[in-house]
């Protein structure tokens, strides 16, 4: 075998190994997940530490959070009260859930009933197995991996047919 043939075979083997190794590395990429602001709040309702949020724990949590938000104690949340609560508990009013998610009649006031209705709906959305409690896996939403960028297409030259 000539030196040139050995180099060609070695380069081919290296190229194949690199392709295979790249695929293995791609398959071993970590799974990315998202935990939303409302999920973080719901997780905090697990008062007995069993890593499950029961319906009873959630209802008690809804009451605690409404009381925390209702600073003036009048039984309703004004926009500023909701905004302050959202910043404190959810990490910011830009994240969601948003004030209008709770104030469905858009009267600029969130009643305890409106608050509980929205929170119960969110609890039910997370309860994928419909067993009336939330496990940690029900809070996690998987996020797809980013697609590789598409190759750039060349712009046609002036006067060139496409």
N, C-alpha and C positions, 0 to 999 in steps of 0.2 A: 504494500500500500504506500502511495506517495505521501509526502508531508502535506501536500495540498488536500488530499482526500481525508487525511486524519483531521485536519483543521475544519473542513466542511462538516464531517460527522460530529466532531466535538461541538461546534457551534449549533448544529441542528439539535443535538441532545440538550444543550443548555437552553435553547429557545423553547423546546418542548417542556422542560422542567419548569421554566419560568411561567409558561402558560398554565400549567397544572397547579403550580404554587400560588399563582394569582387567584385562581378559582377557589382554591382551598381557603385562602385568606379572606376572600369575599364571602364564602359560605360561613366563616367563623365570625363575621362581623356581629357586634352586639345588636340585640333587638332594641329598638328605640321605642319608648313609651311616653305617654303624656298623662299627667295628672292635673286636672283642671282645678280652678280656685274653689268651686263648689264642692268638688270631691275632697279637697283638703279640709274644708269645714265639716263635711259629713263624717270624715274619719275621726275628727276630734270628738264626736259624740259617743265614741266607744268608751263608756265610763267604767266598765268592769274589766277591761283589759283582755278580753278574749279574742281580739282582732276581728270581731264581727259587730256591725252596728245593727241592733235589733230595731224593730218598729218602735218599741217603747223608748229606747235610748234616743232615737231620732226625734220623736215627739217632745221629749224632755229637752233635747238640744234646740229644737225650733223655739220653744218657750224661752230658753236662756238667751238665744240670739236676738229674739224680738225685744226682750227686756234690756239687753245690752244696747241695742240700737235706739230704743225709745228713751232717750236721755231725759226728756222733760216729763215722762211718765203719764202722758195724756192718752195713751192707748192707740196712737197712730204715729206713723213715721213721715215727717216732712222730708222734702228732698235733701236738705242739708244733713239731717239725721241719717238718712240712708247712705249718703255719700261718705260721711264720717265712718259709719259702720263698715261700708264696703272697703274703704281704705285700710281699716284696722284688721278686719277678718278675712277679706278676700284678696288683699294685696293691692287694691286699687280699683277705682270706679271704671277704669278703662278695660278691665279684664272680663267682667261679667261673673255672675248674672247681673243684668242691668236693672235699673230702677223700673223701667217700663215692663220688664218681665213680671214684676210683682204688681205694679199699678196698671192692671189691664183696662180699667175704666178711665184711665188718664185724667183723674181728678186732682192729681198732684198730692195725693195722700195715700199712704199704704196702711190699710187696716191690718189687724192681727189675722183676720180671716184671709185676706189677700196674701199675706206673708206665708201663712201655713199652707194655703192652696198651692202656691208656687213651690214651696219646699217639699211638699208631699209628691208633687209631680216629678221633681228632680230625683227624689228617693226612688220612685217607681221606675224612672228611666234607667237608673243604675242597676236596679234589681232584675238582672237579665234572666235569672232562673226562677223568678217570681215566687220566692219562698218567704218573702216578708222580712228579709234581713240582707245586709250587704257585707259580703266578704271582701278582702283586699283585692282579689283578682277582678271583681266587678267594677272597681274604680278605675282600673288601668285601661287606657285606650292605646292600642298599638299605632305607631306612626310608620308609614311606608318609608323605605329608604329612598333617598334622592336618586333620580334617574341620572345616568351619565349625560353630559351635555351632548346635544345633537351636533354633528359636524356642520361647520359654517358653509353655507352655499356661496359660491362666487357670484357676485353681481355681474349680469351680462355687460359686455363692453358695448359702447355706443356703436350702433350700426351692425351689431352681431345678432343673428337669429337665435331664438331659444327654442 
